[in-house]
């Protein structure tokens, strides 16, 4: 969907296709028909944005065969869909039975991460609508934090310089402007905006910036206004926002709360869990089961990296961090100037929710995704944006 900011900026609102399992081009084409188009119809929208996740094998095929890019673009248009952003954080295997820390591989010290990301950018250049100002590709924040010796950090830094040069070359070749956005995540080399300013400050903002995931922002107990001011001071543009919400447990020691949390301790994805000490220090463990076995202090609220549907309140006694998302959107888009133009709803966890909350089939999933997008659209309309298409 497209909305118009009061300054004339077109703001693109999409949902991320990494909620769907597809690691072949045929699978991606099928998901457009089986999932994305039904979401658009559920919304009653003429045009729906979809932030595609294209796994390694899909990108390799698209990059090697330009006619396949044209086929994908045609299929998007045929179904009333458009793509201005790709999620290139997961590389492959995102719907295996166990993903956990494998999602951070290959990292930015590995040459393959650079090749994959530049290939994603080239594919996106071929998918962008003719009237789109730019495209965006989100990626991991360098690597998982360990091991990260100095030699790997230096290789990653050199890769980022080559990435910026590659994006500039792509612009010269195609006339399309694609920016890559690094996504701070708990537990990574860059897990918050303090580390983002330190690690990424000085990068070329014409080509590189930040993907701000509001679930991650909340899990790290960051205040949106302060975080955005910090990024601005470091010269880092917010290229893309992933609109997402974390779980929050206000009283982790209560039996009812612990029983509720145990239902979310599932085996596929990593659910980093954080709390905040009296002095403001953020303490954490790498996964929810570790917190539940006593490795995290429980005398203050916990926030859990479990992307929760935006429109639905969590079942008591849990709640979500949707207010952090709302505050972030207000800070970015509630003023006289739009500070970001790509918003992507990224609730990839629908199919690992507790069984009673999980959608029973594709139609129920489409209804849930449409409800999330409606919630996000209403938030933006309340900030003064207007519908465009």
N, C-alpha and C positions, 0 to 999 in steps of 0.2 A: 504494500500500500504506500501511497505517496501522500504526504502532508506538506503544507506550505507554512513556513515560519513568517512572522511579520516583516522580517528583513528581506523576504523574497527567496530565501533558501528552500530548495526542495529537500525534505527530510524523508528518507526511505525507511519504512518499517517492514521487517521481514521476520520469518521464523527460520530456525536452523534445521537443515535436513539431517543432522547427525543423530536425530531421534530415530531415524529409519535405518535399518540394516541394508546396505547396498554397497558392494565393493567391485562391481563390474559396471560397464556402461549400460548394458541391458537392464541391470538392476536399478540404476539411476533413472533411466527412462521410465521404467515401470513405477517407481515411487512417485513420479510426477502425476501419473494417472491414478494410482491407487490411493495416494495420500494428499499431495499438495492441491490438486484440483478440487477434491472434495472439501478441503479446508476453505478454499476460495468460495466455493458455492455456499458453504455453511455461513460464511461472512456476508454473503450477498454482495461481494466486491467484484468490480469489473477487472481489476488487476491486483495481484498478490505478489509481494516480494518473497523470494525464497533464498536464504543463504545456504548455498550448496556446500556440503562436505563431499569432496571427491578424493577417494582413497588413492594410494600410489598407483595401482594398476589402471584405474580409470584415467588419471592424469597422464600416464604414459601413453595410453591409447589416443587420447585427445590431442596430445602434443605431437604425436607421430602422424596423425591423420587429420588434416584440417577439415575434411568433409564431415568428420564426426562432430567437430565443434559446431559446424553449420547445422547438423542434424539436431544437436542438443538445443541450440538456439531456436530452431524452428519449433521443436516440441514445446519449449517454454512458452513461446508466443501463442501456439495453437491452444494451449490450456489456460491462457490468461495469466501467465506467470512471468516474472522478470528477476534477473539476478544482477546485483551490484556488489555483492560481497561473497567471499568464500571463507569457510572455516578450514584452515590448513594446520590446525593444532594436531589432531590425530592424523597419523600417517597411514595406518592400516590396522585391521583387527579390532575396531572400536566396539564391535558387538560380540566378541568372543565371550566365553563363559567367565573368564577372568581377564581383566585388563590391568587394573591397578597402575603400577608405576611404568608399565610398558608404554603407556600413552605418551611418555616424554622422550621416546626414542623414535628415530635418531635425534640427537640434540644438535645445537648450533655449532658444536665442535666437530661434527661429522659432515663431510662434504655433501653427503646425500641430502641433508636437510636443506642446504642452499639450492641444490639442483631441483628438488621437489617444489620448493617455494617459488622459485622463478618460473618453473613450468606452470604452476597454479596461476601465477600472475599473467602469463601469456595466454592461457586458456580463458581467463576472465576477460582479458582485453577483447577476445572474440565473442564473448557472451553479452557484454555491456550493451544496454539499450543505446540507440544512437544519440539520445538527448541527455544521457547521464554525464554529469560533470567529471566523475572519477569513480574508480572501483577501490575496494579494500580487501585485503587478505589478512586474516588474523593467524597468529602463530604462538608457539610456546615461549615463555620468558627465559630463553637460553637453554635451561636444563633443570633437571632435578638437582637439589643442592649438593648431593654427595654421589659419587666423588666429583670434585670440581677443582682439580689442581691448576696451578698457574698456567701451564702450557696449554691446557684445553681452553681456559678462559681467553688466552691470547689468540688461539685459532678461531674462536667464536667471534672475537672482536674484528679480526680481519675479514671474516665471512660477512659481517654486517656492512663493512665498507664495500665489498663486492656486490652485496645485495642492492645497496643504493645505486651503484653504478649500473647494475643490470636493469633496474627499474627505469633509470634514465634512458638507457639504450632502448628499452621496450617502448617508451614514449616517443623517441625519435623514429622508431620503425613503424609504429601503428597510429600515433597521434592520441593514444589512450593513456590516461594518467592513472596508475595503480599505486596505492600506498600499502605498505605492510605494517601491521600493528602488533606489537608484542603485548601479551596478556599476562600481567602479574597473577600468580597463583600461590596460595599457601603451600609451603614446603619446597618451593623452587628456588633457584638462584636469585630470582627477583620475585618476592612474594607480596610486596606492597609498594606504595608510591614513593616511600622514602628510598627504597632500593632501586626503584625504576629511575628516579632522578639521578641517583649516583651512577648506575650502570649505563643508562641510555642518554643522559644529558650530553649534548654535543653532537648527537647524530643529526643527519640532514633532515629537517622537518618537512621538506618537500616530498620526501619519499618514505620516511619512517616515523612511526609514532606509537601510540599506546592504544590497545584494546582494553577498555575498562569493563571488567565483568563485575556486576554489582553484587553477586553472591560472594565472590572472592573479597571484594571490598568490605563487605559486612563481616565475613568470617575473621578478617584481620582487625576488626573493630576500628576501621578508619571512618572518619567523619567526611562526608562527600565534599563539602565546601573547602575544607582544609586540604584534602587530597588533590582536588582540582587546582587549587592555588599553587600547590607544590609542583605539579606537573607544568603549569604555565610558567612558573619561575624558572624551570629547567629547560624551557623552550620545547616541550614535548606536547604536540597536539593530540587530542583524543580523536583518533581516526574512526573509532567504532565503539559502540556500547553494546555489550551483551546483557540484555535485560533479564535478570535472574534473581532469585531469592534463596537465601539459606534457611535452614531450620534453626530455631532457637529453643533452648530448654532453660527456663528461668530458674528452676529448682532441681538441679541434677540428682540430688540425693533422695528425692521423694520416690517411693516405690512405683507410683503410677507413671512418673516421668521416665524412670529407667525402663519400665516395661514398654512404654511407647517408643523410646529410642531403640530398643532392641529390635523392633520391627523394621528399622531402617538400616540395620547393620548387614547389608547384603554383600555378596562376594565379588561382583563384577568391577565396580568402580571404587576409587579411593575417596574416602570421606574424611578429610582432614578436619580435626576438631580443635577449637580454640576457646580459651577463657581469658579473662583479664584480671590481673592481681590488683590489690588495693592501690598500689603505686602507679597503675596504668600499664605495667608490663604485660604484653600478650604472651601467654603460655600455650603450648600446644602439643598434640601428638599427631602422627601421620594418618591414623584411621580411627573410625568410631569404635570398633571393638577394643582398641587399646585404651580409650577413655573409659569405656564401660568396665574394664578390668582393673581400674584404680590408678592408672598412670597419669591422670589429669586431676588437679584439684577440683573439687565439686562444690566449693562454698560460694561460687559466683556463677552467673549464667554461662552456658556453653552455646557456641555457634558452630554449626556443622555444615561442611561443604556437601550439601545434598540439594541439588537444584529442585525447587518445589514449585508446583504450578502457581502462576502469578495471581490468578483470579480467585483461588480457593483458600480459605483459611485452613491452617493445619488443625488436625483434631486435637482438642485439649487433652493434656495440659501443654502441648507444644504450640509454638506459633512460628511465623516466618518473619524474615527481615525485609518484607516489602516496603516498609517506610524508608529504608536506605535507598532502594531503587527509586522511589518517588522523589526523594530529596535530590538524588543525582540528576534525574531528568529535569527537575526544576532548575537546578544550578546551571545545567548545560543549555536548556532550551526555554527557560522561563523569562529570560532577559531580552533586551533589544536586539541582541546578536545571537545567531545560532552558533554554538561552539562545537557541534557535532552533527553530522547529517546521515549517519548510518546507525540504525537501532535494530538489533537482532534479538528476538526472543529465543533463548537457548535453554529450554528445559528438555535435556536429552535423557532424563531419568524416568520418563513416564512408564517404561516397561520394567523398571526395577522397583517401583513403588511397592509398599506392602500390598498383598494380594487384594485386600478389600478396597483399595484405592486405585488399583490398576485398571486401565481401560479394557473392556471386554471386546476386543476386535478393532479393526480399522475405522469403522464408523464412529465408535466411541472416542477413539484417539483424535479423529478429525474434529469432533465436537469440542474436546478439551483444548486442542490447539487453537481453534477458532475463538474459544472463550478467553484464552490468554491474550490473543491478538486484539480482541475487543477491549479487554482491560487496558492494554498498553495504548491503543488508539484513544481511548477515553481520557487517559492521563495526559496525553499530548494535546488533545482538544481543550482540556481544562486549562492548559498553559497558554492558550491563545492561538495555537496552530489551527489551520483549517484544512479540510479535505481537499486534495488536489485531484487524484484519480482513484 
